[in-house]
Amino acid sequence: MGRATGLRFTTAGTKLRAHAGLVLDDTAEALLTEANTTVPIEEAVLEGSGFAATDRKRLVAVVAYDTPYAVRQHEDTRLRHDPGRRAKWLEQTFKEHGRRIFERCARRRGQAR
């Protein structure tokens, strides 16, 4: 057998997961920011309840809104909203911009070494 190189895959894997966690964190925050541009707004309580949380260890992110009426505002497409605001704002933002947001965040993190 040849001599082992200095690369330790466990170390590389740990660094890769840490980097992926940072990209995921950035992506969740950017998605929240973008979604807030179309969230229904009356007094900005709903918008202010939005948050992004990332479990970097498990590589899981959540973007959510935490008011008693958030689910109804999101799901009920019969509700009327101000111009530029809409139901399904989070879902639609992810569909329309999710890939671009992720790619932008990944590129930015890749350049920030």
C-alpha positions, 0 to 999 in steps of 0.5 A: 500500500502507498503512503497515506496523504495528509488529508483526513476525511473526517476533518474535511467532512466536518469542515464541509458540514460546517460550511453547509450549515452556514450556507443554509443559515444564510439561505433561510435568512435571505428567504425570510427577507424576500418573503417579507416583501409580500407578507400581508401587512396591516400593522406589520405584526405578522411580518415582525413575527417571522423568523429563520432558525437553522440546526447546523448539526442536522442541516435543517432550517425553518422559516416561519411566522408566529402569530395566531393568524399566520396560518390562516393568512398564508393558507386562505386564498380568499382573503383580500390583501393590499397590492403586492401582498398575498396569501401563500407568500412564503410558499410562493417566495420559495418556489419563485426565488428559492434556488436563486437565493440558495445559489447566491448564498452558496457563492457568497460563502464560497468567496468568503473563505 
